Amino acid sequence: MRKIALMALALFALASMAAAQIPTSGNIFVGYSFENTDWAGLSSGLSRPNLHGWEASLEGKVFPHVGIVADFAGHYGSEGFTEQTLGGPVHVNITGHEWEVLFGPRLSIPVGNLTPFAEAMFGVAHIHNGDFVDHTNTSFATALGGGVDYRLVRILAVRLEVDYLRTYFFSTTQNNLRISPGLVFRF
């Protein structure tokens, strides 16, 4: 029994040392971000406005192909529509911005200079709009998506990322599409 316990302890110690050999690495992404939003549920006259902004993320590898991502984004824009009133048609212009802070796992598998990845992130989103009676709202947000990195040199790559972003502002579900090209700094 003592030999089995010593062998198990030795095996555990060797496995721990082997796991310590996995290099810790990660990357920082910064880029432009385009979001096609589903603000239609917020007002009867709105369609799907296009917002423009930025996205930044930090990924730390926990295993060679699995990382944990912290993702931050801001999108800005406006949408105009005509609303019929008793006094006649009135043109309404709504200007707003939306921020997202998301966290979650990312699976990536390098193939030559390409590194495709898939991710699932969860967090919060915040919207501000001075034209509505309720000027701001914060909701739970999820993002499912992926993309591909193309390595230019060892520490620099370009990325194209596409995410399905779901929010729940003002008791209405929004299904958004977010597309973000940019630069990846690898460490």
Steps between C-alpha positions, in 0.01 A plus 500: 500500500789734583655443154173586328470820703861599419447424130178706497678789674791481253260489205310801636827692553624422148164599348510830692852573373394414143202736525733775621694467172204626296601850396266771618419732214225714371417795283355848493256596222405855401290597203205661331158349569180509295173400667168445326261550791150381562369818663166452319341375821591822680276718280248416232669728246854367528643249258839330543747789533867450431734612777873562468757486774787304649575166661790390720565167665758330717548123484708292739567136416415246770579201274673497159173530305270651766505857625291729717394824331405841639327695220407871503314687224331833433265578210353837402243618247159644419181401321231725360137419424169675438220455750138583421333721762167685518682816395655329196821311436791570735859405422676343800876447519631271775868515592651252741790287603540147630781348703569131564726333759520123443704209638530136397698215349659495153611187315770555235699261282795637299542368145807652341462878498125475568343459843124445485314536830155465655378675813208526740489811719266630769477835673313830495401758240399859561304729270462877527259701293404857580193487274305237696308559822714223655840640410714204603467128555737219596443135415655156508677430169629191323719467194566188295738517211845453368748615249844453359843652567759523223853519640715766332804456725550315828350774718249658258191369322187638336157379613148480362246420773124447464266471800128450551430738791178468698378769742177569689447878519175652625339153543554419131747252350747632241683270257806684369781419257848630587791492252845613614822514296821609670851427624610228742812544713617157615710430807 
